[in-house]
Amino acid sequence: RGLTSGHEKERVISPRMFQLSCVVSARSNKQRLLLPDGETLNVLLAAKEVARRNLAEVVMLEGQVGAVEREASARGLDLHKITVIHPPSSPLLHSFAQAYMQLPASLEAGTTLEQA
């Protein structure tokens, strides 16, 4: 709803109920979650939790080939439900660059396909 007048009572929900509503919404409208910096612990933990709860299809980007798997293995984390992509060596690189070129910031900056 929009703004409420001073006479209407606002609906207040607990943090737990807010979290539950987010989970229900995510499961009913499954999306793809793209996470950069896949080698960092916080990103690994977040990706694992999202995948475990089946909230989204998780895709992680890595800077060096095998870096995400090495870090996850060192931490004892299972990534079997997570897709890991190293953009420079991916067959999807050209598609990634073309999609990047369509972003407003890329268009404003005059980014070339080679730069993307």
Buried (B, 14 or more C-beta within 10 A) or exposed (E): EEEEEEEEEEEEEEEEEEEEEEEEEBEEEEEEBEBEEBBEEEBBEBBBEBBEEEBBBBBBBBEEEEBBBEBBEEEEBEBEEBBBBBEEEEEEBEEBBEEBBEEEEBEEEEBEEEEB
